[in-house]
Amino acid sequence: MNAEPSGAKGALPESTNHVIWDWNGTLLDDVGAVLEATTVAFRQAGIDVVVSGDTYRRSFTRPIRLFYERLLGRPIGHDEWLRLDHAFHLEYARLDDRCTLAAGAREVLDEIRELGWSQSVCSMLPEEYLLPAVERQGIAGLFVRIDGLRGAERGGAKLENLFAHLEHLGVAPSRTVMVGDTVDDAVAARGAGIACILLDSGAGLHDSESIRAAGVPVAAGVPEALALLRPGAASTGR
């Protein structure tokens, strides 16, 4: 699968100088950990549901509480939602050290630094899990800022977090691109007034049809995203 030409959907800056990375499923290859942690969270709550990649892709949405309701086919009360979310994050944190960076991610991060651009991470993972995870991968020093969730709210939309992230960064929105792997990433970027590239390898946890209908350029992986970000790519259609 090749990256779509940037001119096909959405508009990328002709001169990018800052990249905001999503973490889970974008820089970090954590498909197995997410599926296992979701299944374990349900099992601990006495719910016998094995979550596969197919069922995850068919049901995924935000807020995550609604996603769980789709998986289970019934409403979830507030207390049950809090228990499931807590169990998921505890199990995910246990599994996180098995995860590796996405293919080519380290090389791309190094190349972006060599281009003289800055880069940051804006994630919906709680910071208590995000910051150690980035440190474990040995790449924390490549980012000017790393933001995850700080409050008690979990599983919502990304827009508010992205607004706060941009405010702290002080970068020019017209020269900033977000790279993520969900439609919510594209929605947040659009709402914040920045460009976006979505990743879709065909083997992730999000529906390819929805991703390709999001109105932004789509790349097969992190290296393909860099090909779209390179100087001249936006104008040449490469």
Beta strands, then each sheet from edge to edge (+ up, - down):
strand 1: 18-21
strand 2: 28-29
strand 3: 100-101
strand 4: 118-126
strand 5: 145-149
strand 6: 176-180
strand 7: 195-199
strand 8: 218-219
sheet 1: 5+ 4+ 1+ 6+ 7+ 8+
sheet 2: 2+ 3-
end
